[in-house]
Amino acid sequence: MARKTDAERLQELEEKMEQIKARKQQVASRIAQKERKERTRRLIQVGAIFEKYFDIVGEDQAEKVAYGMKDAVEKHKDKLLNIDVEKSKKENKLVYEVQEERLIMPEGEKSPYEP
């Protein structure tokens, strides 16, 4: 069995590099396609929710309503993100999630709230 020359080894390595480059491109394409599908799904869901709650028909109406609400949403976004949707639907009014507060005690001290 004859040993390969440096030129032959170099050629093999370049071929392997091309194969790896092609596989890398395939993986990158799959990732990009998956991200596009996820974005499309998210846009459809958001559009459906917007249409449901605002009785919107058409892109023009959606644009007008969204633009009109933009400042209010930006101003109150933190509060709006704490709405408990399920409870709000049941009670037919806005109900906010209750954030649990924790008392931080210095190490070694006993909490006055524990027996």
Secondary structure, DSSP 8 states (H G I E B T S, - for coil): -----HHHHHHHHHHHHHHHHHHHHHHHHHHHHHHHHHHHHHHHHHHHHHHHHHT--SHHHHHHHHHHHHHHHHHHHHHHTTB-HHHHHHHTS--B----------TT---TT--
